[in-house]
Amino acid sequence: MNKIQQTLRDSKKARWAALIVVSLSMFGAYFFNYALSPVKPMLESILGWNSSDFGIYTSSYTWFNVFLFMLIFSGIILDKMGVRFTGLAATSMMAIGTGLNYWALIHVFPEGAMIIGIKTQVVFSAIGFGIFGVGTEAAGITVSKAVVKWFKGKEMALAMGMQMSIARLGTALALGIALPMAKSYSYSSPVLISFAFMLIGVIAFIIYTFMDKKLDASLAENSNGNAGEDQFEIKDLLYIIKNKGFWYIAILCVLFYSAVFPFLFYATDLMINKYHVNPNLAGAIPALLPFGTIFLTPLFGTIYDRKGKGATIMIIGSAILILVHGILAIPFLETWWIATVMVIILGIGFSLVPAAMWPSVPKIIPEKQLGSAYAVIFWIQNIGLWVIPLLLGVILDNTNPEVSPNKLLIKEAVAKSYTAALSDATYKLSPKEITSLAEEASSLTIDSIVQSTQYVAVPNADMDQEALKAKISDATAVSLSDIVASTNKKEFDRAIHQATLKAVYPIIEDSKLNIRYNYFWDLVLFTALGIVSLLFAFLLKIEDRKKGYGLELPNIEK
């Protein structure tokens, strides 16, 4: 009876308000993380990227975190300087990185420009994404520690689940709207929207700092001037490193997330190439995964809070990975509804493991070391998120060596025909406008052919590439000659796109040019990651029995 709302976190309204505010920055981060994933085909047909370029770009998120140990430093800074300082610095870096990425995508670099053998545009885009990655991962561990701070002894797993749900709403939104937005406006539009979200995240964290100050004041008042938390020392890192349970959960984390996040990077392209889904709808299927987790992660978190069974939940989630990726890898299963069902089931698995994993860390590691512990886990996770996307791109290009060059062949043929057919003064188009129209038309045409046709491709060695290129260019030019100039830009664009598709489609179908990626070996890699993650989930449960961490016990203290 004497303990009546002793601290601010005892107020349900206050702690949940703090959670919502601090989660807004992660919403924007998760949106940008996948903003370009559905746009991969456009980056290939418009900018001339290939799957290896895309793999370099997606893996660059982890460059500075892994090789410069920025995540480790972020964890130490968080434990030494606190949530407020680290959070503001992190959200600011997210905004800077996103801005640089946007500039790199819209900037016109000299044709053929390279840096250490990589396209200059890819390098600068990757640097921006890498800076963003430093800020995002620092923000991630900061938000995790903030949740523990506000919900210790209360609905911690539910709170972490809600925070992840808000973040993954950003992922779902990106996967669902990025491609239609890019086609309606520009391939760079999703990144511009991402930059706006980053600025909102900075503002949200400024608001959170005032709430956090009030919490510290109430904690200090309740404990006679001492907030009750021991000060972190560098030597505390040794405790973390020597903890076997910590390593099991860290390795499980990197394996599990490496089988899900990189999958989402390529999922839209997979839906078009294997399951023949309309490009305008292809992003909607992988978007079901984060949408499912938005509702299920808090549900499973509540179960963990009230019933326990954290280690068991992680085992079930890992087993689901194996099931889903194994079925997706089966070559003859190419029906869109099978892919849809598998993505929904994967969403269940992706709700189970994080809902139990992150609230389990405070049971293994003391609160004063949590920032560094989360940082080490995120650092290890980043190694996986660096290696796996890069490996996926290399595997995809090496198992499909003809696809990227063939897409480039179509792009160059269409561009040549557009220059010849649309440079007439009657159209009043600048060279830049003609190039833009050609890039967009070739992208739409390639996606439509990939989605609609199911022919067995003929090897490039068995066809005359230059003759095919000339045939595409000539046929497209003839088809465009019937287009009447119009002041209605949308009608004009639609007309030339349809004319291009009408000309190119039968030629590609007749020649059986290989422009479809086969994702079999990438999916085998994902399945293997699931198998190893299941092994470490079992090891974690065994270690919990030995050490009595309480992973199978409820989180809510009664």
Sequence and secondary structure as in RCSB ss.txt:
>XXXX:A:sequence
MNKIQQTLRDSKKARWAALIVVSLSMFGAYFFNYALSPVKPMLESILGWNSSDFGIYTSSYTWFNVFLFMLIFSG
IILDKMGVRFTGLAATSMMAIGTGLNYWALIHVFPEGAMIIGIKTQVVFSAIGFGIFGVGTEAAGITVSKAVVKW
FKGKEMALAMGMQMSIARLGTALALGIALPMAKSYSYSSPVLISFAFMLIGVIAFIIYTFMDKKLDASLAENSNG
NAGEDQFEIKDLLYIIKNKGFWYIAILCVLFYSAVFPFLFYATDLMINKYHVNPNLAGAIPALLPFGTIFLTPLF
GTIYDRKGKGATIMIIGSAILILVHGILAIPFLETWWIATVMVIILGIGFSLVPAAMWPSVPKIIPEKQLGSAYA
VIFWIQNIGLWVIPLLLGVILDNTNPEVSPNKLLIKEAVAKSYTAALSDATYKLSPKEITSLAEEASSLTIDSIV
QSTQYVAVPNADMDQEALKAKISDATAVSLSDIVASTNKKEFDRAIHQATLKAVYPIIEDSKLNIRYNYFWDLVL
FTALGIVSLLFAFLLKIEDRKKGYGLELPNIEK
>XXXX:A:secstr
   SS SGGG HHHHHHHHHHHHHHHHHHHHHHTSSSTTHHHHHHHH   HHHHHHHHHGGGHHHHHS HHHHHH
HHHHHH HHHHHHHHHHHHHHHHHHHHHHHHS   TT EETTEEHHHHHHHHHHHHHHHHHHHHHHHHHHHHHHH
HTTSSHHHHHHHHHHHHHHHHHHHHHHHHHHHHHT TTHHHHHHHHHHHHHHHHHHHHHHHHHHHHHHHHHHTTT
  S     TTHHHHHHH HHHHHHHHHHHHHHHTTHHHHHHHHHHHHHTT   HHHHTHHHHHHHHHHHHHHHHH
HHHHHHH  HHHHHHHHHHHHHHHHHHHH TT   HHHHHHHHHHHHHHHHHHHHHHHHHHHHHS GGGHHHHHH
HHHHHHHHHHHHHHHHHHHHHHHHSTTHHHHHHHHHHHHHHHHHHHH SGGG   HHHHHHHHHHHHHHHHHHHH
HH       GGGS HHHHHHHHHHHHHHHHTT    S HHHHHHHHHHHHHHHHHHHHHHHT       HHHHHH
HHHHHHHHHHHHHHHHHHHHHHT  TTS SS  
